[in-house]
Amino acid sequence: MYRGYIGINVEEPSITIGAGANSNLKLNPDAINIMVDGSKTTEVTSDGLSANTVEVTNIRMRAVDSNGTLSGKLGWIARSNGHLSLKEVQ
């Protein structure tokens, strides 16, 4: 039984959580990466999410002004039939 591993690289810095020989989750100050069979399948950064397939139930789209303050009150909300509706959110 393969139990996985946790590797800490203080030089990079990063933390890698292994789930198999070529599959792991890597955390560093710039991104969270998911690797499967040696290939990056998902990356999360402060700028966004990159993945081949993404399932999202609620999206809250907000504008940010020059001071970094959230503005606007619209968001995409999942309906019971699976469609998204643009609605006012708080």
N, C-alpha and C positions, 0 to 999 in steps of 0.2 A: 504494500500500500504506500503510495507516494503522498506525503503529508505537506509538501510545499516548503517554502523557505521565506525568510525576510532578510534582505540585504540592505545595509546602510552604507552609503558612500559619502564620506564627509568631504572629499575633494570636490565633488560635483556641485552642490550637495543633492542627494536624492535618496529615496527609500524605494526599494523594489520588493514587491510581494509576489512570490512565484507560486503558480498553480500547476506547474508542469515544466518540462524541459524548455519549451518555447512559448509558453503563455504566462504573462505576468501583468501586474499593475505597477506602474512606475509613477511616483510622486516627486516633483521637484518644485522649486519656487515659481517656475514659469508655466507649468502644465501638469495635467494628469493624463497619462497615456495608458491605453489598454492594448496589449500585444497578444495576438493569437497566431500560433504557428510561425512565430518570428516576424509577423507583419503587424504594423500599427493599424488597428481597426477603429479606434476612437481616441480623440484628443479633446480635452477641455482646457481652455485658457481664459484669461480675463477678457479676451476679445470675442470668445464664442465657443461653439461646440462643432466638431467636425467628425462625422460618422457616415457610413454608407446608408444605414437605416436608423431612423429615430422615431420613437413613438412618444408624442407629447399630448398630455391631456388638457393643460391650460397654459396659454401663453399670455403674459402681461407685457404688452409693448408700451414702453414709455419713452418719451423724449427727455433729454438731459440738457439743461441750459449751460452756459459758459462757466458757471460756478459749481457745476456738478449736481445741482438740485433737480430732482425728478419733477417733471411737469406733464400735464396731460392725464386723462382719466379713461382711456380706451384700452381694452384688452380682448384677446381671443379666448372665449370660454367654450369648453366642450358641452354639447347638448347630449341628451339621453340617446339620440339616434347616431351618435358618433360624429356629427358635423360640428363645425366651429361657428360660433356667433360672435360678432363684434359688439361688445357691450361696455357700458360704463363700469369701471372698477375703482375701488378706493385705494 
